[in-house]
């Protein structure tokens, strides 16, 4: 009579190749089960399947926690290397729709190493053939002994010898909905090939990883689109006006925010400077920001010498067209020949005056943001800058990104401005850069944040 077949276990694919797990050795004196006992065989396979499922669960959980594309690609490389038993590898992101982003990330490979690999003809590389959709490359591509292949491209042989790898295992990264996203390849120091069990596990992991990477790719594209939209709605360049030098720093959050700035020449050799912030984020906030900035430009041309009138008109427009939204704004009417500045603010941070003998916040009237009251109006403030002094206008995102309480953030900004080296004070661009990097050190100025940053510097000659 034939031995009974092991029954299927719910949730476990019985076609998974049996892993190299064995039953724990029996203690001395214990009865030894028959070598082919069905129960022992099933127990051994069950232990292997549970171990594999646990490993896959842990790796996919780690991948699911990645929040950006670069982080997800690095996690994919590291987890894949552990599954196939390799030490190095690279992943090439090259979406088939041609919309990008295209990037290459290495594991255990420096930038120079990746450069060497990229000198190999594309059709000579396993991942290159996968990306180009060549026949026979729609699945995994194993090259267990590269240097022993007679038809290996000479340049590929040279690069493999230089970098010290002798085998590779490549997989496509693709989804049904999005098609090809890219390819991953892992490199072995010696001739090798993952066994059937490892190939099955990496195949399952890669299918899940491709779905997750497709979502991260969509997020990355949305972020890039929002940043581009925000930048396009702001001045493409700052104007040149006699008697004053301008510089700006602008950072947009990943979802696109409502912080904005403007600098526009006005009649009688005057200059209008403005910064502002619209509540909210995303496409609606970006659109509202664009409408407000365009409207303020029109009001500034008509009545810029009266900043209170400009902001009053802007407040009326906001209340009529965006009743559920509020905004802060600051508008300054500058007469560079006299170094005279007349400004009004609506719930916005006070400007900072930086000079040889003083570094101080300009005292402005306390007022509510636009759209918060039935009718906004606040008195304007006049000041005269000394020759060589710089006025800094900024958004509250600069303060919020510090993570400090408001009073400490203001103190940090003041200290950064006061600490601008004497050799840089003649250049507003250098002043803006120094202040930004000092207030937001260690890459905080470029890191993803919900807060936009605007820093506009005007140095009077």
Secondary structure, 3 states (H helix, E strand, C coil): CCCCCCCCCCCCCCCCCCCCCCCCCCCCCCCCCCCCCHHHHHHHHHHHHHHHHHHHHHHHHHHHCCCCHHHHHHHHHHHHHHHHCCCEEEEEECCCCCCCCCEEEEECCCHHHHHHHHCCCHHHCHHHHHHCCCCCCCCCEEECCHHHCCCCCHHHHHHHHHHCCCEEEEEEEEECCCEEEEEEEEEECCCCCCCHHHHHHHHHHHHHHHHHHHHHHHHHHHHHHHHHHHHHCCCCCCCCECCEEEEEEEECCCCCEEEEEEEEEECCCEEEEEEEEEEEECHHHHHHHHHHHHHHHHHHHHHCCCHHHHHHHHHHHHHHHCCCCCEEEEEEEEECCCCEEEEEEECCCCCEEECCCCEEECCCCCCCCECCCCCCCCCCEEEECCCCCEEEEECCHHHHCCCCCHHHHHHHHHHHHHCCCHHHCCCHHHHHHHHHHHHCCCCCCCCCCCCCEEEEEEEEC
